[in-house]
Structures are given as structure tokens and as C-alpha cells.
Amino acid sequence: MNSAQSFATDYRDARSKFLLAAREAGGKIESVGHPDRGPGGDELATDIAWFGPRSAEAVLVLVSATHGVEGFCGSGAQVDWLRRDEASRLPLGLAVMVIHAINPYGFAWLRRVTEDNVDLNRNWVDFGAPLPANPAYDALSSAICPPVWDEAAQADSATALAEFAAQNGFPALQQAVSGGQFSHPEGVFYGGAGPTWSRRTQSEILQSHLGQAGRVGVIDFHTGLGPWGYGEQILTDRRGSPAFARATKWWGASITSPADGTSTSADITGDNLGALPGLLPRAECTGMALEVGTQSLIEVLTALRADAWLHAHGDVASPQGKAIKAQVRNAFYGDTDDWKGMVAGQSLLAIRQAITGLSN
């Protein structure tokens, strides 16, 4: 089979391919409708397909589109796994739950964020407690997301960010911009003012479907960091923890962690994998983000900043708006056969390794 054909042109195409592949693979399908609509009035939904016994003690969960537009990668990997009939070869007593487009709004509208401009992987915090501070972002906020997005404003912004990097180092700049912030609702990497629809929906799906499970593995698909087509395996757990030890047994010694500086990712606050133990206190949880590279970090961050400006101040339907949307799509989707083949191969291996780990 040609793995490139498992990938989609847009959210509507991705959902159609997923539902067809899940039905043909014999999955038990459920859908949770989103209150908003996509471009052209399309229905938005998070779709769930279950394979194996509902009473399974061990369950692998595959999640796509945590960061909306990154769903092209995760959806393609999920559809490819289904089309290969991998679900028919699950070990006895093990189940797989495939969650397609947990952030369908972002996927459909080519946004990394939710309908609230919230980064879902910064949203899993306790909103009843003091929220994490990010004073470096506060200081740079007008440079990160200026109110005007013309050549002069972008040049001034680039100068301010370069000066910060020269004084503090580029890792400090990346941490300031992408680590997460809760003070600038129109900015980037905003964690929100409360649990989003996607967070609430994912919580309900996990708790209602996995209450019986004693061992849970999660692969959450992402793009935008690292070399073209390379899938970095990222854990938010610290090196030396039981979860990190399990992950290295499953996936090998190339596992990285933002906590010790080995990852291309900043050390983030409020991610979904870190929330697993609280959601599933009965289960032994092992979660990994498969982060596939696309463009350079500067190009990716520039696309995100342009998109934030567009939805706060611009016109999505304008020529500039359409150009920014194309820029965002290219920053998070390697729409070429070689990239898609790399995603499919690496994701298939990671899924098989996780199934073996859960079976043992």
C-alpha cells in the first residue's frame, strides 16, 4: 500500500478517511460534536474508534490534532495503521483506542490552538490555584505578537527578539516564547482561563473508557520541531522516573525530555501527557509525544505569530490572511510523499513497540 494516500488535504478529507478506515477495520465508533463549525459550515467532531475488548486491562491510546493543524500528521499515522489491518493482530486482552482530532476546530481552521486561542498542551493546569508566571514572555509580548504585521513591524520584532537571544541565549528565548503563558489571551502558547472544550472532552473520553485499565500507553502525534521527517520521541516525565524507565524499555534510548534539556521542545507547563496520572489514578501510565520535524524553528514560530496576529487583528479571507494560512499549513505539514512515508514508518514502529510493551 502507498502510505501517502492515508494523509489528507484538509480536515474534512481527514475525517472521512479516518471514519472509513475505522469502519473497515471493525472499530466501535463514537463521535463527540464540537459546538463550532469549520470553513464552509462543515461539522466538527472528535471521533473515537475502539479495537479489542472493552474490559481490557491494557490499552494503547493514539491521539491526533492536540495542536489542530498538526492533525495532518497524526490523522495520517492513524489511518495508515488502520489500513494496514494492524487492529486485527492485537494480543489477547489488549485494546487500542484511537482519538481522531481532539482539537477539530484548530485542524479545520489551520490553527495550532483551539477556538479560544488556547494551546491545548498548556491548558492542563489547576485553574483553582495560582497560574504559572512567565515574566520573560510578559517583557517580550509586544515583540512576539505586535498589533501590526507589516514588514517594518516584523523587522522591529525580529530585532527585539534577537537582542533578547544575544543577551540570554536562544534556549532562553524559546523557553520564554513557547513555555506557556496565562496573561496574554491574544498571544501565542496561551494556556487559557479555564478548561477548554477539547480538554473537557479528552478528560471525559479517557475517564469513561479507561476506568477498568491498569496499564495505559499514549502516543500523541505532533509536528513542528526538529529535522525534516524525523520523529523525536518526547516524554514530559523526568529521566530516572518509573515512567521514563518504562518508556525506554518500549521505545529505546533515544527518548528525550524537556526537563533535562535533551529535547527540541521547551520545558512546558500544562501538557496532556503530564495530566494522565491525575485522570487515571488507577492505571500505570506511559505517554509519549511523537514530534515530527518540518521547517526551522524560526519559520515555525513566525508562522504561529502571524496566525495569532491574523485572528486578533486581521481578515482571514483577505489575500494576506490566505497567505498566512498557507504559511501555517506548510510550517506543520510536510505535504510530500517522502515526509508522509517517514511519518508512517516511524509511527507504525512506535505503535508496535508500545503494544509489545503493554503486552509484557
C-alpha positions in Angstrom: 0.0 0.0 0.0 1.0 3.6 -0.5 1.2 5.3 2.9 1.0 8.8 1.4 -2.6 8.0 0.4 -3.5 7.8 4.2 -2.8 11.6 4.6 -5.4 14.2 3.8 -5.8 17.6 2.1 -7.9 19.2 4.8 -9.9 18.3 8.0 -13.0 17.2 6.0 -10.8 14.8 4.0 -9.0 13.5 7.1 -12.2 12.8 9.0 -13.7 11.0 6.0 -10.6 8.8 5.6 -10.5 8.1 9.3 -14.1 7.0 9.7 -14.0 4.8 6.6 -10.8 3.1 7.7 -12.1 2.7 11.2 -15.3 1.1 10.0 -13.5 -1.2 7.6 -11.1 -2.3 10.4 -14.1 -3.2 12.6 -13.8 -0.5 15.2 -16.5 0.6 17.5 -17.0 4.3 16.6 -18.3 7.2 18.7 -18.3 10.9 17.9 -18.4 14.0 20.0 -19.7 17.0 18.2 -18.0 20.4 18.6 -20.2 23.4 19.1 -18.5 25.4 16.3 -18.3 24.9 12.6 -15.5 24.6 10.2 -14.8 26.6 6.9 -17.9 26.4 4.7 -20.1 25.3 7.7 -18.6 21.9 8.0 -19.5 19.8 11.0 -16.6 19.5 13.5 -16.2 16.5 15.8 -13.8 14.4 17.8 -14.1 10.8 16.6 -13.2 7.7 18.7 -12.6 4.2 17.4 -12.1 1.3 19.8 -10.5 -2.1 18.9 -10.3 -5.1 21.3 -12.2 -5.9 24.4 -13.8 -3.1 26.3 -12.7 -4.8 29.5 -9.1 -4.8 28.5 -6.6 -4.3 31.3 -4.0 -2.8 28.9 -5.0 -0.1 26.4 -3.0 1.9 23.9 -4.4 5.4 23.1 -3.5 7.2 19.8 -4.2 10.9 19.8 -4.2 13.3 16.8 -4.6 17.1 16.5 -3.9 18.1 20.0 -2.4 21.1 18.2 -5.1 21.4 15.5 -3.1 21.9 12.3 -0.7 19.2 13.4 -3.5 16.8 12.8 -2.4 16.2 9.3 0.4 14.1 10.7 -1.5 12.3 13.4 -4.5 11.6 11.3 -2.3 10.2 8.5 -0.5 7.9 11.0 -3.8 6.7 12.5 -5.3 6.0 9.1 -2.2 4.2 7.9 -2.2 2.0 11.0 -5.9 1.1 10.4 -5.4 0.5 6.7 -2.6 -2.0 7.4 -5.1 -4.1 9.4 -2.9 -3.9 12.4 -6.0 -3.8 14.7 -6.8 -7.5 13.7 -3.5 -8.6 15.2 -3.7 -7.2 18.7 -2.6 -9.5 21.5 -5.2 -11.2 23.6 -6.6 -8.9 26.3 -5.2 -5.7 24.8 -7.2 -2.8 23.3 -6.4 0.3 21.2 -8.4 3.5 21.4 -7.9 5.9 18.5 -8.9 9.5 19.2 -9.1 11.5 16.0 -8.9 15.3 16.1 -9.2 16.1 19.8 -9.0 19.7 18.6 -11.1 19.7 15.5 -11.5 23.4 15.4 -7.8 24.0 15.1 -7.5 21.3 12.5 -10.3 22.6 10.3 -9.2 26.3 10.5 -5.5 25.6 10.2 -4.7 26.8 13.7 -2.5 25.2 16.3 -4.8 26.5 19.0 -8.5 25.9 20.0 -11.4 28.1 19.3 -10.4 30.1 22.4 -6.9 30.8 21.1 -5.7 28.3 23.7 -2.7 26.0 23.3 -4.3 22.7 24.5 -0.9 21.5 25.7 -0.7 24.4 28.1 -4.3 24.1 29.3 -3.9 21.1 31.6 -3.3 23.1 34.8 -5.2 23.7 38.0 -7.2 26.9 37.4 -8.2 27.0 41.1 -4.6 27.6 42.0 -2.2 30.5 41.1 -1.3 30.1 37.5 2.3 29.8 36.3 4.1 33.0 35.6 6.2 33.8 32.6 7.9 37.2 33.1 10.1 36.8 30.1 7.1 36.5 27.8 5.5 39.5 29.5 8.5 41.6 28.7 8.6 40.4 25.1 4.9 40.3 24.5 4.7 43.3 22.2 7.6 42.0 20.1 6.2 38.4 20.0 2.8 39.5 18.9 2.8 43.0 17.6 -0.5 44.7 16.8 0.6 45.4 13.2 2.0 42.7 10.9 3.8 44.6 8.1 7.5 44.5 7.1 8.5 47.3 9.4 6.8 45.8 12.4 8.2 42.3 11.7 11.7 43.8 11.4 11.4 45.7 14.7 10.1 42.5 16.3 12.9 40.4 15.0 15.4 42.9 16.3 13.9 42.8 19.8 13.9 39.0 19.9 17.4 38.8 18.6 18.6 41.2 21.3 17.0 39.0 23.9 18.6 35.9 22.5 22.0 37.6 22.3 21.8 38.5 26.0 20.2 35.3 27.3 20.8 32.6 24.7 18.5 31.1 22.2 17.2 28.4 24.5 16.0 31.1 26.9 14.2 32.8 24.1 12.5 29.6 23.0 11.5 28.9 26.7 10.2 32.5 27.0 8.1 32.3 23.9 6.8 28.7 23.9 7.0 27.5 27.5 3.4 28.7 28.1 1.8 31.9 29.4 -1.5 32.9 31.0 -1.5 36.7 30.8 -2.0 37.4 27.0 -5.1 35.9 25.6 -4.3 37.1 22.0 -0.7 35.8 22.2 0.9 32.6 21.4 1.2 29.5 23.6 -1.6 30.9 25.8 -2.8 28.4 28.4 -6.3 29.8 28.8 -8.5 31.0 31.7 -10.2 27.6 32.2 -10.5 24.1 30.8 -11.2 24.2 27.0 -13.8 22.1 25.2 -11.0 19.9 24.0 -9.6 19.3 27.5 -13.0 18.6 28.9 -13.8 16.2 26.0 -10.5 14.3 26.3 -10.9 14.0 30.1 -14.4 12.5 29.6 -13.2 10.1 26.9 -10.2 8.8 28.9 -12.1 8.5 32.2 -15.2 6.9 30.7 -13.3 4.4 28.5 -10.3 3.6 30.7 -11.7 3.2 34.2 -11.0 -0.6 34.0 -7.5 -0.3 32.7 -4.4 -1.0 34.9 -1.9 -0.2 32.2 -2.3 2.7 29.7 0.0 3.8 26.9 -0.5 7.0 25.0 1.1 8.2 21.7 0.3 11.9 21.0 1.3 13.0 17.5 2.9 16.4 16.9 4.8 18.3 14.3 6.9 21.5 14.0 10.2 20.7 15.9 13.3 19.0 14.7 14.8 17.9 11.3 12.5 17.2 8.3 10.6 14.0 8.8 12.4 12.9 11.9 10.2 11.7 14.7 11.6 12.7 18.1 10.1 10.7 21.0 9.5 13.1 23.9 8.5 12.4 27.4 7.5 15.1 29.9 8.4 12.7 32.7 11.8 13.2 34.2 14.7 10.9 33.5 15.0 8.4 36.3 11.3 8.2 36.9 9.5 4.9 36.6 7.5 6.2 33.6 10.8 7.2 31.9 12.3 3.8 32.6 9.2 2.0 31.1 9.4 4.3 28.0 13.0 3.5 27.3 12.2 -0.2 27.5 9.4 0.3 25.0 10.9 2.7 22.5 14.7 2.7 23.2 17.4 5.0 24.5 16.6 7.8 22.1 13.7 9.1 24.3 14.2 12.8 25.2 12.8 15.0 27.9 12.4 18.8 28.1 13.0 18.5 31.8 16.7 17.7 31.3 17.3 19.8 28.1 17.7 16.8 25.8 14.5 17.7 23.8 14.0 20.2 21.0 10.9 21.3 23.0 10.9 23.9 25.7 10.0 22.7 29.2 6.3 23.3 29.0 3.5 23.7 31.6 0.1 22.1 31.4 0.5 19.3 28.8 -1.9 16.4 28.4 0.6 13.6 29.0 1.5 15.1 32.4 -2.2 15.1 33.3 -2.6 11.3 32.7 -1.8 10.2 36.3 -4.4 12.6 37.7 -7.1 11.5 35.2 -6.4 7.8 35.6 -5.1 7.3 39.1 -5.7 3.5 39.0 -3.5 3.0 35.9 0.2 2.8 35.3 0.5 5.4 32.5 3.3 5.7 29.9 2.9 8.6 27.5 5.0 9.7 24.6 4.7 12.6 22.2 6.0 11.8 18.7 7.2 15.1 17.3 7.9 15.1 13.6 10.1 17.9 12.1 9.0 20.2 9.3 10.7 23.6 8.9 13.2 25.5 11.0 12.1 26.7 14.5 12.3 30.3 13.4 10.0 29.6 10.4 7.5 27.7 12.6 7.4 30.4 15.3 7.0 33.1 12.7 4.0 31.3 11.2 2.4 31.0 14.7 2.9 34.7 15.4 1.5 35.7 12.0 -1.6 33.5 12.7 -2.1 35.0 16.2 -2.0 38.5 14.6 -4.4 37.4 11.9 -7.1 36.1 14.2 -6.7 39.1 16.6 -6.4 41.9 14.1 -6.6 40.7 10.5 -9.1 39.3 8.0 -8.8 35.5 7.4 -10.5 35.8 4.0 -8.1 38.6 2.7 -5.2 37.8 0.4 -2.8 38.3 3.4 -5.0 36.0 5.5 -4.9 33.3 2.9 -1.1 33.6 2.6 -0.7 33.3 6.4 -2.9 30.2 6.4 -0.7 28.6 3.7 2.3 29.6 5.8 0.9 27.8 8.9 -0.1 24.7 6.9 3.5 24.4 5.5 5.0 25.0 8.9 3.3 22.0 10.4 2.6 19.7 7.5 5.2 18.2 5.2 2.9 17.6 2.3 5.3 15.4 0.3 5.4 11.7 -0.2 8.8 11.3 1.4 7.7 13.1 4.6 4.5 11.1 4.8 6.4 7.9 4.3 8.7 8.8 7.2 5.8 9.6 9.4 4.0 6.3 8.6 7.1 4.2 9.1 8.1 5.7 12.4 4.6 5.8 13.8 4.0 2.2 12.8 7.1 1.1 14.6 6.3 3.2 17.7 2.8 1.7 17.9 4.1 -1.8 17.6 6.7 -1.2 20.3 4.0 0.2 22.6 1.8 -2.7 22.1 4.7 -5.1 22.9 5.5 -3.1 26.0 1.9 -3.2 27.2 1.6 -6.9 26.5 4.7 -7.7 28.6 
